[in-house]
Structure formats: structure tokens, C-alpha cells
């Protein structure tokens, strides 16, 4: 990726560098099964994943990605695949550019 005319060397390195962010979050899902995570990447991640910590067979998907926020949606796999409503969860996430 070429350097832009108006870009400093530092800006170019920041824009083209591989970056990733990870962490653990605890919170309660919303009425629609969403658990939001604020990140400091400053760009929209091209990859994101979340792993639930617990004994229940939940599946997690991404519903929204922005340059400073990601929404993860929790689903019950047993019995019906419905969303996990207003439930306390702990999970790890990993985001990459």
C-alpha cells in the first residue's frame, strides 16, 4: 500500500501496520441478546471473534462492527437456537485489522 502525499511517515506506519486487540469482558446481554465491547483500534476490524467462558453451549456472532465498538450476539444452542436474553456472561474477544 503506497504512502499518501499528505501522510507523515508515522501516519503511514500506523495506517498500514497489522494491529489486534483482545480482552475479557463481563456483562449482561440486552433484551436482544447483545453484549457490546468498546475498543480503541480507531479503524473497523476486519476480523472478530468471541469465546464464552462457562458451561452452557452458547454460540456468539458479530452483529455490528465500527471503528470503536463491536456488538456480539449470544445464542442458545439448546433447545431452540433462541437469543440469550438479559443474562450475565463472561467472554474473551479478539479483534484484528
Secondary structure by P-SEA (a helix, b strand, c coil): ccccccccaaaaaaaacbbbbbbbbbbbbcccbbbbbbbcccccccbbbbbbccccbbbbbbccccccbbbbbbbbccccccccccccccbbbbbcc
